Amino acid sequence: MITLYTFGPAFGLPDPSPFVTKVDVLLKLSGQPYATKIGDVRAAPKGKLPYIVDDGEVIADSTFIRWHLEKKYALDFDRSLTAEQRATAWAFEKMAEDNLYWALIDAWWLDDTNFKKGPLTYFQNVPALIRPVVTGMVRRDIRKRMKGQGMGRHSGQEIVALATRSLDAFATKLGDRPFFFGAEPSGVDATIFAFAAGALCPQFDTPIRAAAERHANLRAYVGRMVARFYPEHDAIAGCPKQV
Ligand SMILES: N[C@@H](CCC(=O)N[C@@H](CS)C(=O)NCC(=O)O)C(=O)O
């Protein structure tokens, strides 16, 4: 049995972490039975979620989890893709995870209004008296990590410009196809859906969301992924379920 460790649904998203949502979709795509449990980053093998425990074997990081599922269960999420499409899928996935992700972190965590509307709710259990000190420390740490990664060295406008390019690229590549590479979802759809839903999340008022909302095909795609993978939801990220 597989257990996926998550943050738990938040902000109208299956999970606030696009990496957790990616793995959730991959697990659904795999057809393997699995359960989800709320995880703790302090107990996570790499200090981050997601990780899975599969019959006692612990695998951390969404990409290594994908590779584990494909190997152990003899799956290929990209079986219908050509070698060139697989290369494109990898590039899109890493653009989302290693670039767009940090722009979303900037918008959600470092903008005061969005922080109050969203991540602040994670600190509900911290006594009110020391909450500002704790959230201040966490946000300073995030700012430091963003500097280390590089995104945190750009101006707000530059960050939005980078994120917009990624979302435009999602929409252009998707075109009028139902899924990223055609009629059926492949591995990359787990990632594109997770990040597009994060960018479109109505909880946060950001220019990144406005950039995503300009693409009707991206919104329809999120709705299609909802219908396929989250049929119990009427909508996710403001995108109604679409068949
Ligand atoms: N490369 C990892 C990234 C996972 C990741 O960044 N997780 C974030 C949430 S979106 C996390 O757990 N952050 C907690 C922390 O850094 O303290 C993957 O693909 O799974």
Ligand as a Chemical Component Dictionary entry (heavy atoms), coordinates in Angstrom:
data_LIG
# 
_chem_comp.id                   LIG 
_chem_comp.type                 NON-POLYMER 
_chem_comp.pdbx_formal_charge   0 
_chem_comp.three_letter_code    LIG 
# 
loop_
_chem_comp_atom.comp_id 
_chem_comp_atom.atom_id 
_chem_comp_atom.alt_atom_id 
_chem_comp_atom.type_symbol 
_chem_comp_atom.charge 
_chem_comp_atom.model_Cartn_x 
_chem_comp_atom.model_Cartn_y 
_chem_comp_atom.model_Cartn_z 
_chem_comp_atom.pdbx_ordinal 
LIG N1  N1  N 0 11.796 19.014 -5.633 1  
LIG C1  C1  C 0 10.723 18.754 -4.689 2  
LIG C2  C2  C 0 10.142 20.079 -4.229 3  
LIG C3  C3  C 0 9.128  19.907 -3.090 4  
LIG C4  C4  C 0 8.870  21.228 -2.386 5  
LIG O1  O1  O 0 9.458  22.281 -2.703 6  
LIG N2  N2  N 0 8.002  21.173 -1.392 7  
LIG C5  C5  C 0 7.706  22.329 -0.606 8  
LIG C6  C6  C 0 6.222  22.648 -0.642 9  
LIG S1  S1  S 0 5.718  23.208 -2.220 10 
LIG C7  C7  C 0 8.051  22.070 0.847  11 
LIG O2  O2  O 0 7.805  20.994 1.374  12 
LIG N3  N3  N 0 8.591  23.075 1.534  13 
LIG C8  C8  C 0 8.835  23.010 2.939  14 
LIG C9  C9  C 0 10.137 23.607 3.288  15 
LIG O3  O3  O 0 10.951 23.869 2.372  16 
LIG O4  O4  O 0 10.359 23.825 4.475  17 
LIG C10 C10 C 0 9.692  17.837 -5.346 18 
LIG O5  O5  O 0 9.659  17.752 -6.586 19 
LIG O6  O6  O 0 8.957  17.154 -4.625 20 
# 
loop_
_chem_comp_bond.comp_id 
_chem_comp_bond.atom_id_1 
_chem_comp_bond.atom_id_2 
_chem_comp_bond.value_order 
_chem_comp_bond.pdbx_ordinal 
LIG N1  C1  SING 1  
LIG C1  C2  SING 2  
LIG C1  C10 SING 3  
LIG C2  C3  SING 4  
LIG C3  C4  SING 5  
LIG C4  O1  DOUB 6  
LIG C4  N2  SING 7  
LIG N2  C5  SING 8  
LIG C5  C6  SING 9  
LIG C5  C7  SING 10 
LIG C6  S1  SING 11 
LIG C7  O2  DOUB 12 
LIG C7  N3  SING 13 
LIG N3  C8  SING 14 
LIG C8  C9  SING 15 
LIG C9  O3  DOUB 16 
LIG C9  O4  SING 17 
LIG C10 O5  DOUB 18 
LIG C10 O6  SING 19 
# 
